[in-house]
Amino acid sequence: MQRINVRVTPRARVQKIIADESGNVHVYTNAAPTDGDANAAVIKMLARYFDVPKGQIKIIRGHTSRDKVIEF
């Protein structure tokens, strides 16, 4: 299992993922942060980025925050 720190920017114009050398990841998604839409979009984007199934990615901390800890 691997854990990463993720900073989410919802309602962004462009969907993208930026990873820095310290291991932090910044995810820009155009999904709104209502009803878990942004969290679902983040999981989908990270699954594609890291080439793992969506079911293996879990939000450990920060379900309602922009700063999250993700485990996969």
N, C-alpha and C positions, 0 to 999 in steps of 0.2 A: 504494500500500500504506500502510496505517495501522497503527501499533502502539499498544497500550494496556497499562497495568499493571492486573492483576486480582488481587484478594484473594479467595480462595474459602473459604467456610465449609461443609464437608460436613455431612451429617446434621442440617441445619437443620429446624425445624418448618414453616417456610413458604418456598417458593421465590420469590425476588425478586432484583432487580438494583437497586443504588443507585449512581448516578454522582455524583461531587462536581465542584466547579468547577475543580479542578486537573487533571482528566482521568483520575483514578483511578476504577476501577470495583470494587465489592464485590458478589460473586455468592453468594447463599445457595441451596444446593441440598439436597434431602433424600436424594440419592444417597450411598451409602457410598464411601469412597475406596479401594475394592479393585477390582482387575482393570480399572482405568481407567473405572469407572462414573461417578465424579464428573467426570472430564475430559470424557467424552461428554455428560453432562448440561450442563456449562458451555458447551460448544460449541453445543449445541442451543438453550440459553437465549439466548446472545449472538446467534446467527443470527436468532432471532425478534426480539430487542430492536433490533438494527441493521438488520433487514430485508435480510439478505444470505444466500446459500446456505451451508449447513453446510460444503460442500466448499471454500469460500474462506477458512475460518477455520482457522488453524494455531496450535498452542502452540509458540512459539519457545524459551521457557525456562521451567523450573519444572514439568516433567511430574510430579514426585513431591513438589512443594512446594505450600503454600497460596498463595504469591506466584508469579504467572505473568506472562509477557509473551506477549500474543496479537497475531497479525498477521492482518489481513484486507484 
